[in-house]
Amino acid sequence: MTKAELVSKIASKAELTKAESAKALDATLEAIKEALKKGDKVTLVGFGSFYVSKRKSRKGRNPRTGQEIKIPATKVPKFTAGKSLKEAVK
């Protein structure tokens, strides 16, 4: 499903215009991004949780040369599905 298809689905289910639905979706995604930037966890009960995980630095190899390189530590966003989402997908 693309973002445009999701906006259309939201518009029909919530009886909103597509423009209003697009604004609502964009605002929701922006709020989640801002919370994750701060390091907060976003939990949508029944749907799932968004959180930031820290990856340690590690050694890797350049596939072209075989030379060992150091991969720096980084933060990555993650999502864990909630119970009712898992049940719905089964």
ChimeraX attribute file (.defattr): number of C-alpha atoms within 10 A of each C-alpha:
attribute: neighborCount
match mode: 1-to-1
recipient: residues
	/A:1	5
	/A:2	7
	/A:3	11
	/A:4	12
	/A:5	10
	/A:6	15
	/A:7	22
	/A:8	17
	/A:9	15
	/A:10	19
	/A:11	17
	/A:12	13
	/A:13	9
	/A:14	9
	/A:15	11
	/A:16	15
	/A:17	14
	/A:18	17
	/A:19	12
	/A:20	14
	/A:21	21
	/A:22	19
	/A:23	13
	/A:24	14
	/A:25	16
	/A:26	14
	/A:27	12
	/A:28	11
	/A:29	11
	/A:30	12
	/A:31	13
	/A:32	17
	/A:33	16
	/A:34	11
	/A:35	15
	/A:36	18
	/A:37	14
	/A:38	9
	/A:39	14
	/A:40	14
	/A:41	16
	/A:42	17
	/A:43	16
	/A:44	11
	/A:45	12
	/A:46	13
	/A:47	13
	/A:48	16
	/A:49	15
	/A:50	19
	/A:51	18
	/A:52	18
	/A:53	13
	/A:54	10
	/A:55	12
	/A:56	10
	/A:57	11
	/A:58	10
	/A:59	9
	/A:60	12
	/A:61	12
	/A:62	10
	/A:63	8
	/A:64	6
	/A:65	7
	/A:66	9
	/A:67	9
	/A:68	11
	/A:69	11
	/A:70	11
	/A:71	13
	/A:72	10
	/A:73	11
	/A:74	10
	/A:75	12
	/A:76	11
	/A:77	13
	/A:78	12
	/A:79	14
	/A:80	13
	/A:81	16
	/A:82	15
	/A:83	12
	/A:84	13
	/A:85	14
	/A:86	13
	/A:87	10
	/A:88	7
	/A:89	6
	/A:90	6
